[in-house]
């Protein structure tokens, strides 16, 4: 029956609207340091947004990649 209906749609060039609902749930684990202090080396891959103050004792090194089209 399904093949027959699909054949009829093709033969008569019918526009049958279809609706698909896709629901995606993304869970991320966020590390919250004790008393706001992280000890040791930290490597972050991705974007960093700072709302507020950034206090650095020692060195801070930032790298950027230049993309050529």
N, C-alpha and C positions, 0 to 999 in steps of 0.2 A: 504494500500500500504506500509506504514511504517513497519507494522508487517511482511509483506512478505519479504521485503528487509532485515530486521534483521534476519529472519529465513534463508534466503539464505546465509548470512554472516556466521551464525553458522554452517550450513550444509557443506559449502565448506571451512570452516576454513580460511576465508579471513582475512588479516590484513589490516584494513582500518585505516589509520592515522587520528587522530582528533587533532584539535588545539583549545585550549581555551586561551583566553586572559583575564587576570584578572587585573584590574587597581584599586589600592587602594590609596585613598588620606587621609592623616593623618594631621589634623590641631591641633596645640598645642597653648595654650594661654601662653604667656611668660610675666611675671611681671617684668617691668623695674622700679627700684626705682628712685624717684626724686633725682637728684644730687648724685646718687650712694650710698645712705644711707638708710638702713632699720632699723626702730626703733621698739623695742619690741622683743618678742620671735619669733624664726623661727625654724620650724621643717621641715626637708627635708627627704622624703622617696624616696630612689633611689640613683643613683650615682651622685657624685659631682666632677667636673673637674675644677681646678683653673689654668688659664693661667695668670701668673703674680704674684702679691704679695697678701698675705693674712695677714691682720693686725687685731689683736684681742686685745681689751681692756677688760679685765676681764677673764672669764673662757671659755674654749673650751673643750667640752666633746665629745669623739668619741666612738662608740660601734661597735663591729664586732660580727658576728655570725659564730660559728664553726660548720660546717656540717660534721657529721660522716656518712660514707657510710656503 
